[in-house]
Each structure stands twice: as C-alpha cells, then as structure tokens.
C-alpha cells in the first residue's frame, strides 16, 4: 500500500495528514501559531513558526501512524496564498511575512496599475491590482522599508518557503503563483513585462512548475528531523483554494465548491481563460494541467465566527473544554435557536476589508438592526447568514460569467456545520453536498503528490478513486424567499455605508 502526505500551511495553523492511496486518513496533526496585527488592517506571521509547525506535525503524524517512511511515496504542499516571504543572500528571513489579509498596500495597488496599465494588468495577470496580492506587498516594502528591499534575494509564497526548508529548492507552481500578480496567467509563466515595469528581477522568484510535478526531494537533515525518508519526492502542490478544490473533486465542469475557512471562497473549474472585466472575481491557473479556475473570495468568513468566539464566548469555550467537545458545535446549536433572518439582525463580514465583489480595503464589519431584544444567539446566527450572503455575491458573479453550476460542495471548517450548510442551501437556492473526506487542501495536495509519484495516472483519476458524495442538504424554498429579501438589504447596506467606511479609514489614520 502506498501512502501520501499532505501538508497545509494555513493562517491559524499547519495541518499535516497522511493518507493511503484510497484517500483514507491514516493520521493527522495540527500545530497552531499566532497572527500579528501591529496596526489596523495589517496582518503578519513569522515564517519560522510555519517551519517549526511543519516539522513537528510531520514527525507526530509518522509516529501516530506507524507507517514505514519507505512507503510514503510523495509529499504535497498547500498553503495560504498571496503572502510575501523575503529572503536575503544567506536565506535568512528579512522580516515577518505580510500575509493574504493585510490591507496596507492600497497606494501600491495604484502604483502598479499606473505602471502596468489597468487593462494590460488584467490581460496578463487576469486580475486588477489588489492589496491582498503579493506584488503590492513587495512594492510596499520597496517604498517603506528600502533597507530591507535592497537585501531581498528571493520572494517566496508561504508554502514555497516550506518547500525550500524541506528540499533546498526555490520553486513554486502555477495555482499559487497566479495570486502573486507576477504570473502571466493565460500562458502559465512569469511575466517579464510586469516584473520589468515594477523594477523587479525575475531571479527573485522560484521556478514555476505544474502542480503535480516533482519540484525536489526531502533532504538528509529534514529526514533526520521529521522521520521522512531522504529523497522522498515533493511535488508542486497548490495554493490553498486550488488544493481544496482538488480535495473536493472540483476538476470538471458543473461542480463548484463553497469553502468556509478563515476566508470564504466560491471556486469553479474552467478549461479556458475566463476573466471578469470588472475584476470582482479572480481567474487563476488550476492545479489541473492546462485548466484554470474562477474564484470569488470573502475575506472574513470563518474569521468572523472565530473573532466572535474569542471575544464574546468564553463561557461556551469553558463548557466545551469541560465536556471535551468542539466549541463550534455549541455555537451551532445556539445559532439554530435564533431562526431565519436572526430576528432582523444583519451582519456584514468585512472585518479585514473585502475582495468580492467590492475590492474595498476600507470597509469594516457591521451589525445592522441591533436592538435590546437581540441575544448572543441572534448575533451568532447573523454572522453565519452574513457570511453566506457574501458567498452568494461570489456565486452570482460566477454564474453571470456563463459558468454551469450543477452541484455545490461545501468544505472547510464551515462545511462541517450542519446549520451553516443549511443556511447556504437556503441562501443560494441550491442543494449543498459534502464528500467522503473533510481534509480538503491536505487531501488535494496528497493526491497531486500521488500523481507526481506515479500512484495515479492523472488528477482526475486520483479524484475518482478517492472522493465520493456522502450527504445532500436540500433547500427550503420558503426560507429561500425570506433570505432573498435579507440578501437585497445586505447589498444595499454596503452601498449606503461605502463613503462612511472611507471617512472612518481617514479618521483612523489621523
């Protein structure tokens, strides 16, 4: 029996999972680490935290599983997209990594747009300049920390820094590189034009591979630390969303995914480059060779519920710990007691600004309609509904681009919640399905590793061999009608508050 290792370097922690060739989970381990927010709208992490978490979780998984390292045929890497890990000539990390949800680089987005041209930038990179992308972060360092910028030898994405730690290779792959804004997305290679106009050297970037290609092998030192066999292949892997899509079987037309992790994503496969001219959704290379995907992103999906849990649910956290259960199960039950529409409370999940459809780094979270009658239950329910409304924004744009939507598969932490699946079905107006594995990104990159190692012939074959639909949540048509009214109000609220968000941002900077 062949075994495959999937490593997912997320925002809250790194999860390492060992699978057999049928997709069955053999062992898993998660190591958490902090998020640093030195200023409002800033978000950073320490790459050394990712490295420690990866090494510890690999060792723990191998110890738990009892699997012979000789039988681990490949390693796949997934990770949070858009981060900027900056290395000097000695491979030292120059500063904390500026990560995906950081919003400091609005001025740099304007600079990138001016230098490349708005239309040309979308033609090459398939997206407008965004604060979330790596390019604007690098330009922010260039403009604000020139002493650091001058020392940069390599610019790596989070998972690709871990690749370097495991293999000694500077490399990336097309799906994650698509979110840097340095890649020619239609042609799946670095853009000399964009890099030259931004004053950057292509030597700063790693070699670009397809996602299932072998990019390096486990070094002797890493083998000694983790227990893996020296020489074990490490494939390209994928950015977290493309990885989760493979892990959900989103490798053919008609099947899309709705993922609620820290961020929220609606993800659709396409075999041609299809670009929203308004830039409201992203078009990236998929982890399947010669295909692409369209992705709508909401910044503060699971993050909104996590924020509320951390700040207002200490009693529930203590109770969950006492009875050894997941606190989110208790919050699920509480929110279910509120009812459709959360008793007239509407939540805008813009804690970290918003991408789809607003592209607005200044908008912020809002509870609208709050009154003395509302309880914690209503606030929890409103958060879950607000996130579903934000995902519907993504879904509606993708449909308008001519994408066929026959089946929506729920995934991520939010996909495990029966209530959140029910809310999504009623808000979207379509049934919601789940599949046999809940490991998402880790499974997706393990399958890519299996293709690279020759366990499977193709990504599609790997998905067919391991992924099965196990549940279906039908929609309630009456609830859908109610939610349509709230969804309209939800969108009106952003338009009403758009200018006020700008004023508030100015006051915070004063």
N, C-alpha and C positions, 0 to 999 in steps of 0.2 A: 504493500500500500504506500502510495506517495502522499506526502504531507506538504502543505504550503503555508507560509507565514505572511500575514497581512499586518502592516503597521500603519496606524492612523494618527498623525500628529495634529491633534485638534487644538482648539483655543483653551479649553478647560483642562485638558489632559491628553496624554498619549495612550492609546489603546492598542495592544498587540494581541492578535488572535491566531491560533494555529488551527488549520482546517485539514480534513482528509480530502481526497480527490472527489468525494461525493458532495462536498460543501458542508459536511457536518462539523460543528465546532468541537474541537478536542479540548482546548484550554484557552483562557483569556486572562489578561491582566491590564489594569489601568493605573497609571501614575499621574497625579494631578500636579499643577503648578500655578503660580499667580499671574494675574494680569495687572500691569502697571498703567495708571492713568494720571500722569503728572500734571496735566491741565485738562480743562473741559474740552471734550471732543478728541483727546489724544488717547492712543492705545498702543502699548508696547509690551513685549515679552523678551525674556533672556534666552537666547538660543542654547546656552549651556543647560538650562532647565529641560529643554526638549531632549538634548543628548543624554542627560542622566536618566530621564524618564524612559527613553527608548532602551538603553542598555539594561536597566533594572527590569523593565517589563518583558524583554526577550528572555532574560535569564529565568524570571519567575514562570513564564509560560512553559519553557522547556522543562523546568523542574517539576511543574504540576503535571505535565502530560506524560512524562516517562518515555517519550518518543526518542528513538535513536537519531541524533543530529544527521547521521548519514542519510536518513530517509526524508529529511526536509529538502525538497528539490529546488525551491526558489523562494525569494523574498520580494514582496511588493510594498511600495511606499505610497501612502496617501497623506494629504495634509491640508491645513488651512491655506487658502490661496492668497496671492497678492502681497505677501509680506516681503520685507527687504532685509536680508541678512548681508551685512557688508564685512568683507574680509580684507586684511592687509596682505602684504607680500609674504608674511610668515604664517598666514592662515589664522591669525588672531581675529576674533570678532571685535569690530571697531566701536560699536555702540549697541544698545538694546535694539532688537528688531522692531521696526514700525510695522504693525500688522494690519490686517484687512479692514477693520472697522475704524481705523484712525481717520480723522476728518480735517487735519491741519493744512492740507495742501491745495486749498481752493485757488490760491493765487498761481500756483504752479500749473494747475489744470488750464488756466487762462493762458499761461506762457506756452505750454505745449501746443494748445490749439492755435495760437498765433504763429508759432514757428513751423508747424507741420501743415496747418490749414485744416479747418473743421471737416470739410468734405473729404479731403485726402486722408486724414487720420482715420475716418470711418472706413474708407475704401481699403486701407492697408490693415488696420488692426480690428476692423469690424465693430468698433465701439468709440464713443466720444471719450475725451479725457475725463477721468473720474478720480476723485480723491481716494477711493478705495484701491486703485491700481498701483502697481509697483513703480511705474515710471514717475508719477507725481511725487512719490515719497523720495525717490533718489534725487529728483530735482530740488525738493525741499532741503535735503541735506547739502546739496551743492550751493544753494542760496543762503542757507542759515548756519551751516556748520562746515565752512570751506576747509578748515584744518583737518576735518575727518574725511571729506570728499577727496582731498588730494592723496590720501593714503589708500583709497579703495583699489584693490586688485581684482576682486571677484564680487559679483552681485548674485546671490542665490536666494531661491524661494525656501520657505521653511523645510519642506520635505527634502529638498535638494541639499540643504545643509546637512541633514541627517544622512543622506546618501554619501556625501563627502566623508562624514565621520565613519561610516561603515565600510566604504570601499576606497577612499582616497581619490575618487573621480569627481571632476566638476562636470555635472551633466544635469539635464532636465528633460522633460518630454512635452509633447505638443499641447496637451489639455491644460496643464498648469501654466506653461509659458504663454498661452493665449491671454491670461489675465495680467501679464506684466505690462502690456501695451508697447512691447518692443518687437512682437512677433508679427510677421506677415501671415495673417490667419488663413486667407484663401490658399496660399502656397506652402504653409506649414514650415516656415523657416524664419530666421531673424531678418528684420527689415534694415538693410543698410541705410535706406533713406531716412527712416525715423531716427535711428541712432546718430547719424551724422548731423541732422538738423538739431538734435538735442545736445550735441557736443560730447557724445559718449563713444567709447571704444568697444567694438564687438568682442574683443579679447576679455572684457569684463564679465562676459556671460559664458555659461557652460554650453557644451554641445547638445543639440536638440535631437531627441530620439522619438520614435513612435512608442506608444505607452507599453506595449508588450515586449519591446526589445530589451535584451540584456545590456545594461549600462556599466556593469562592473561586478566584482565578486567580493565576498567578505574577506577582510584582511586577517592576517595571523593574530595581531593584537586584539582585534574585535572578537575573534573566535575564542581567545583565551578569556576575555571578559564576560561574554554572553553565553558561551556554550555551543554556539553555532559552529558548523564545520567550516574551516578555512576553504575558500574557493566556491562557496555556495553562491549561485547567481542572484544578482539583484536587478530587477527589471525597472523600466522607466516609471511604472506606476501611473498615478493620475492625481490631479487636483481633487480636493475632497468631493466636489459635486459630481464630476465625471466618474470618480471611483464609486460613489454611492449609486450612481445610475447603472454602472455595470453590475454592482451587487444587487440591484433591483431588477435586472433584466431589461433595462431601457436601452436596447440595442437594435430596435426595429421600429418602424413607423407605427403610429396609433397608440403606443403605450407611453405614458408620461409619468413622472414621479412628482410628488409633493412632499418635500422634506422639511421637517421642523427640527433643526438643531439649534445652535446658538443663533445663527441666521436662519432664514426660511428661503427655500428655493423651489421653483417650479421648473422642471427640466424636460425638454423634448428633444428627441433624436431627429436628425435630418441628414439625407445623403447628398445635400447640396448646400452651398453657402447662401443663407437667407438672412438679410440684415434689416433690422428696423431702422428706417431713415431718421427717426427721432431719437434713436439711441436709448430707448426706455428699457429694453431687454438686451442681454449680451449674446453675441454669437461667438462661440469658441470652437476650437478643434475638439472632437470627441476622442475618447480613449480607444475607439474602434478605428482601425486604419481607414483613411480616405473618407471619413464622415465627420460631421460637425454636430453641434447641439445649440439650441436656443435656451437661454436660462434667464428667468426673472428672479430677482433677489430682493428680499426684505431684510434689512439689517438686524432688527431687534425682535426676532421671533421667540425662540426658546429663551433668549436673553431676557425678554420682558418678564416671563414667569420666574426665571431664576432670580432676577432683581427683586421681584415682589417677595419671593420665598425668603431671600437672605435678609430683607429689611423689615418684613412685617409678619413672618410666620415662625418665629422662634418657638412658640408653644407646640405647633404642629411638628416641627423638626424634633423637638424633645420627645414628643409622643411616638413618632415614627422610630426613633432610636430605641425607645423603651421596648417596643414590641417587635423590633428588628424587621421593619418594612420600609419601603421606599416612601419618602415624604410626599412625592408627587402623586402617589395613589390616594393619599388622604386629601390632597388639594383637589384632585379629580372629583372625588365624592362630594366635597364641599361645593365646588362649582356646579355640579349637576343638580344641586338643590335650589339653585337660583332660577333656572329656566331660560327659555329662548328670549334673547334680547336683554338679558341681565337686568331686568326691571327698569329698562330705559337708560342704561348706562353704556356709553360708547367709549372705546379706548383706541387711541392712535399709537401704534407701537414704534414711535420714532425716537427711541432713546439714544440712538447713535446716528441721527440723520436718516436719510432714506435713499435707496437706489431706485428700484422700480416702483412706480413709474415716474417719480418726481425728480430724481437726480438732485436732491437738495440736502447739502450737508448741515444746514442750519435748522431744519425742522426738528421738533422735540416731542417727547411723549405727552399725551393729554388724556385725562379722564374727563369726558364731557357729559353733563347731565347729573353730576353728583349731587345728591340731596341727603337729608338727615335719615331718610328711610333706608338708604343703601347700607349693605353689610359687606364684610370681607368676602362672603360667598359671591356677591354680585361683582365685586372688583376682580376676583379670580375668573369668573365667567366672562366678563367683559374683555379681559386680557386675551383669553383663548379665542373669543369671537373676533377681536380686532386683528389678531394675527391671521385668522382665516380670511378676513376681508382683504388684508394686504396680499395674501397669496392669490386670492381671486383677481386682484389687479393684474398680477403676473399672468394668470391663466387667460384672462380676456384678451390681453395683447397678443399672446402666442396664438390663440385661435384666430385673431384678426389677420395674422400673417399667413393663414392658409394651412396651418398645421392640423392634421387629423387627430382628434382626441377620442379614442375609443375606450380607454381604460386608464384610470388614475390610481397609482400605487403610493400608499403612504409609507414614509420611512422616517428615520431619525428618532430622537427621544420622544418627540411629539406623536410619532406614528404608533408608539406603544400604548398611547392613551385611548381607550375606547370612546371617551367623551370627545376628545379632540378629533378623532376620526368621524364621529357622528356630526359634529359641528361642520367639519369640512364638507361632508357629503351634502348637508343641508344648505350651506352657503354656496358651494359650487353648482349644485343642482345635478350631481352625478354620483354614482356609487363609488365608494373608496375600497380598494383592495389592499391586503397585506400578503407578503410572501413567506416562504418557509424559514428564511433566515432574517434575523433582525440586525445583523452585523454590518450591513451597508457598505461603507467605504473599505473596511478591513477585508470583507469578503471580495469586493470588487478587485482590489489590487492583488489579493491572493490568486484570484482567477487569472489575472493578467500574468502573474508570475508563473502560473501553470502553463499558459500558452508559450511564454518565453522558454520554459524548461522542457517543452515538448510533451507535457502531460495531456494537453488538449491541442487540437489542430487549429482552432480559431476561438475568438472571443465568443462568438455566437454559440459554438458547440459547448464551450465551458458553461455558459448560462443555461443552455438547455439541459445539461447534465446535472445541474445543482439547484436550480431555482424553480419553485412551484408556488402557485397561488394557494393560500390556506384560508383566508377569510374575505368576506364581502360585506360591506356596510351599505345598505340601501338608503336612499334619501327619503325624507319625509316631505312630501310636496307642500303640505300646509306650512311647515317650518320654513321651507324654501321661500314661500311668498312673504313671510314675515321678514326673513333675512334680506330679501331684495330691498325692502324699504329702509332697513338699517344700513345696508351697503351704499345706497344712494346718499343717505345722510353722512356716512363715513367719508365719502369722497368730497361732499360739499364742505365738510369741516376743514379739510386741508386747504381748499381754495380760499375759505374765509380767513384762515389763520396765516396764510403764506407770508404776507407782508409783516405780520406781527412777529413771526419767527425771525425775520431779518432784523427787526428792531431789537429783539431780545439778544440776538447774537452780538449786535453792536454794543449793547449795554454791558454784556459780559466781558467784552474786550476793552471797555473804557477803564 
